[in-house]
Amino acid sequence: MMRFWNKKRKLAGQRGFTLIELMIVVAIIGILAAIAIPLYANIQARARIAKAQADARTLASAVAMYSAHMGSLPAGLGDLNSVATNAQGQSAGPFMPSTPAQPTGWSAYAYASTATGTFTVSAAGDGTTVSLP
């Protein structure tokens, strides 16, 4: 019988976490996760929008260079990826090595030109439309 009481005294000095302490820690972790996950998704969407804006600016710049060289707007974005020879016999290009890929979940970059010499480069996704110029 004496051994039982000695063993119990040795265990009394050891303390663990109570159930309520563990539940509080789990609740705090759950609250932090509930805050962090939507913020992370928002950052990804903003990054896709920023990529689309940067690509649209690059495409608009390449279209302007093509237009300055050729004296007219390209028929499509594919014209920017090859060498072009103007009416004076001068060759230039490619104005872009390749057309950039759109961000994940976005529509392909669209190009439209008018007879008056204006053009638009656009793409849509994440509830946003990027359009230049």
Secondary structure in CASP SS format (residue, H / E / C, confidence):
PFRMAT SS
TARGET T0000
AUTHOR 0000-0000-0000
METHOD secondary structure of the structure
MODEL  1
M C 1.00
M H 1.00
R H 1.00
F H 1.00
W H 1.00
N H 1.00
K H 1.00
K H 1.00
R H 1.00
K H 1.00
L H 1.00
A H 1.00
G C 1.00
Q C 1.00
R C 1.00
G C 1.00
F C 1.00
T C 1.00
L H 1.00
I H 1.00
E H 1.00
L H 1.00
M H 1.00
I H 1.00
V H 1.00
V H 1.00
A H 1.00
I H 1.00
I H 1.00
G H 1.00
I H 1.00
L H 1.00
A H 1.00
A H 1.00
I H 1.00
A H 1.00
I H 1.00
P H 1.00
L H 1.00
Y H 1.00
A H 1.00
N H 1.00
I H 1.00
Q H 1.00
A H 1.00
R H 1.00
A H 1.00
R H 1.00
I H 1.00
A H 1.00
K H 1.00
A H 1.00
Q H 1.00
A H 1.00
D H 1.00
A H 1.00
R H 1.00
T H 1.00
L H 1.00
A H 1.00
S H 1.00
A H 1.00
V H 1.00
A H 1.00
M H 1.00
Y H 1.00
S H 1.00
A H 1.00
H H 1.00
M H 1.00
G C 1.00
S C 1.00
L C 1.00
P C 1.00
A C 1.00
G C 1.00
L H 1.00
G H 1.00
D H 1.00
L H 1.00
N H 1.00
S C 1.00
V C 1.00
A E 1.00
T E 1.00
N C 1.00
A C 1.00
Q C 1.00
G C 1.00
Q C 1.00
S E 1.00
A E 1.00
G C 1.00
P C 1.00
F C 1.00
M C 1.00
P C 1.00
S C 1.00
T C 1.00
P C 1.00
A C 1.00
Q C 1.00
P C 1.00
T C 1.00
G C 1.00
W C 1.00
S C 1.00
A C 1.00
Y C 1.00
A E 1.00
Y E 1.00
A E 1.00
S E 1.00
T C 1.00
A C 1.00
T C 1.00
G C 1.00
T C 1.00
F E 1.00
T E 1.00
V E 1.00
S E 1.00
A E 1.00
A E 1.00
G E 1.00
D C 1.00
G C 1.00
T E 1.00
T E 1.00
V E 1.00
S E 1.00
L E 1.00
P C 1.00
END
